[in-house]
Amino acid sequence: METVIKKVVGDAAYKTEQEFNSVEDAYHDRNPITEVKATVTDIRVNNKTYRLKYEPKNADTNDNDNTVSDNTDASK
């Protein structure tokens, strides 16, 4: 059985929110009263690649690089 590795490269926009007791604590990032909450607002995929994972079976295996690229442009 073959194992395929998929790698996706892109950009993401996000925002975070966290609560503090004072403006000074928030400015200096000290003593937060809640955990930081991150929200992804936009994702752009620049490139996808697929390759077979190397799994040696015996000494006679072939070391071909089986990489396939799917260059996508989300701005179109």
Buried (B, 14 or more C-beta within 10 A) or exposed (E): EEEEEEEEEEEEEEEEEEEBEEEEBBEEEEEEEEEEEEEEEEEEBEEBBEBBEEEEEEEEEEEEEEEEEEEBEEEE
